[in-house]
């Protein structure tokens, strides 16, 4: 796909507290970027794994006051042991079962104070496929609707994309079993939530500046995420939004700036609410402006990372020089980052047509790529669409075997 602006994809960066801490991001480079946009790259900090934090989260999971999580402990190729949490139930345990995570979709109606222009994910958009709303396109996408997936030559089944990825991720353990981690195919979709972005915190970019179909809104990430954690999500508690589900905020042609630089397209995050209970969430751009393209590619990246690194604190051996981490190293279980397209390293997206719309789904790295020299994944590979045939190399220099 053709992209015209540097973009950033934020992965989870959180400090576990009831306040809304500033979160840093990871970037996704696009080609043919206008000179005004500067390349950005920030390594996420993740949650501090203090005994108090982990004990509190464990207690919440056991008492079913937050979403289902399971713990793993893995001796990696560097002989160190790494522990972390994933969404759902353990593929290593007996009695492998399906887990359905309730999700609530929140279409955002963003008004930009600088131009009074409205960016509403809930209304028909003439720049979107079929003139549909972003909300409708996302509900009808492979994030929520089943499609047949073959990964690395192995038929995984007719499933939602991230469910298929997670089954393929641990295929040698769960193949032939009813192991699933899925969303309802009919997620709850709320009425649009209105938010006005002050002129100091957002700018409207005319389509004429990048040859797009419609204007693009740029919103300061720090201001926005503070609004999400302290205003938007708390205000929706009476609508059912809370720790036992995954709220996913949907945006039509609204991207984020980091320190004034464009652009971040989506992220996943977590915090403790005012009751001290863990709340996870995702924020996703569906771009109809033409500035970025990629339909639900960003959402597939972020939801996959939410599933395998919901708290942002899953450590790994240091890896890098793949995907959006070209030229750098990081040490977290962010399954989308090593295969983000546009950085000159290989990545094979899935293309799935549902109805009259063709969706792009980003390839994701398997658990084994980060930790082990032998794969638990489908086809003996280390990613879900064949790019990684071996595990990560220690960084520096990074890369893959």
BELCORFEN-V397516 format. One record per helix or strand. SS is the DSSP state (helix for helix, strand for strand). FROM is the first residue (numbers start at 1). TO is the last residue. Records with the same first field share a line. If there is no record, write none. Layout:
SS: FROM-TO / FROM-TO
This chain:
strand: 7-9 / 26-28 / 69-75 / 81-87 / 98-100 / 103-112 / 118-120 / 147-151 / 154-159 / 180-182 / 188-189 / 193-197 / 202-205 / 216-220 / 246-252 / 254-258 / 261-264 / 266-272 / 278-286 / 315-320 / 329-332 / 350-354 / 357-361 / 365-365 / 383-383 / 392-392 / 400-400
helix: 51-62 / 129-131 / 134-139 / 161-169 / 171-174 / 199-201 / 207-209 / 221-235 / 237-239 / 297-308 / 323-325 / 337-339 / 367-371 / 378-380
